[in-house]
């Protein structure tokens, strides 16, 4: 293969469009920031707007063009970041295709985001956000803000036993891609959603699952029990929830893994192997 | 007559970048040879393009303009992020194939890029990989065409010596 052929065969990453759109947003915010600095009255108004939207998410809908004042720490799709905190409050601000998650403690915005992780899972296609060191969250407001995003199918809370952490699940519509950007000074997480370049091919996946359950302590205990096996909580087609482990590429793999779980001393709640499409919820 | 002072809107710039994003990514990738850093470079270049597109007076030169930004961001990135070993420091020649073949066929110029200084890589990428004419290269590099030709052949000669003998001239 010649050098040119190697050049032509350089693989294009799926997140390229998202990176460019995020650059556009950063530049847009930067330009608006410049304008803000040019006039003290405008500057005061912009800072006030940021503080208002950070503390009173109800005002966020009117502030969709508020510039980002923080500095980018990282841009990712899966992984985590942030700093160790305690007792942080979370507020959100939704635009058409972005969600800004703000953090404050003692009435002031924190300088960094609290420790967080972002995971992506299939069956259905969903993002799982976990924030540690966070105690105060208006979950109804968070759900309402996330539901306003154009590419979101559903959002729900995954109740976990650690009361200093929160976890929520964002189900994505088909053909949606995303980036997560962490900012500091002040701390903020921005979820940007946009159309995926290629339609992902849905395929049948296999899982180990519990029966349908209501959200609450029993489900949280079950998820915690199998956390080392990568457990998660999924909303079912009827609107209930189930603890799931997986996915597995074949039914045989899932069944073999279930047999190992059944041999454990702490295996009490009956689990079964089930299969459903990667872009769908379980029964 | 074409309106040479027409300004792009932000949306138009976004669409133009989107249309050539793969080309820009490959250009950046040639400098760093890994996805993460190439994405960082494209991100930085796109950010600068969105900030300064009002300065672009001639829309027909958009791709030239954005390519120049990517090249400058790539050079800055390499100088900032890593120590590199370029041609003057190397002693091991790359194996050459049959002498009747063209330069591109004889040597893997994609690999040879690693031997070049950051500011020299663009000459090989634009000429051999993007098949640009010298006049286009001159636009991208903001240099007179004759200067581009002189530098291109000087870089090529150094590469040839390195690839055939393992010896090169001082810069």
Interface residues (C-beta under 8 A of the other chain):
Chain A: X2 X3 X4 X6 X7 X8 X10 X11 X12 X13 X15 X16 X17 X19 X20 X21 X22 X23 X24 X26 X27 X28 X30 X31 X75
Chain B: X10 X14 X17 X18 X21 X22 X25 X26 X29 X30 X35 X39 X42 X43 X44 X46 X47 X48 X49 X50 X51 X104 X105 X107 X108 X109 X110 X111 X112 X113 X125 X128 X129
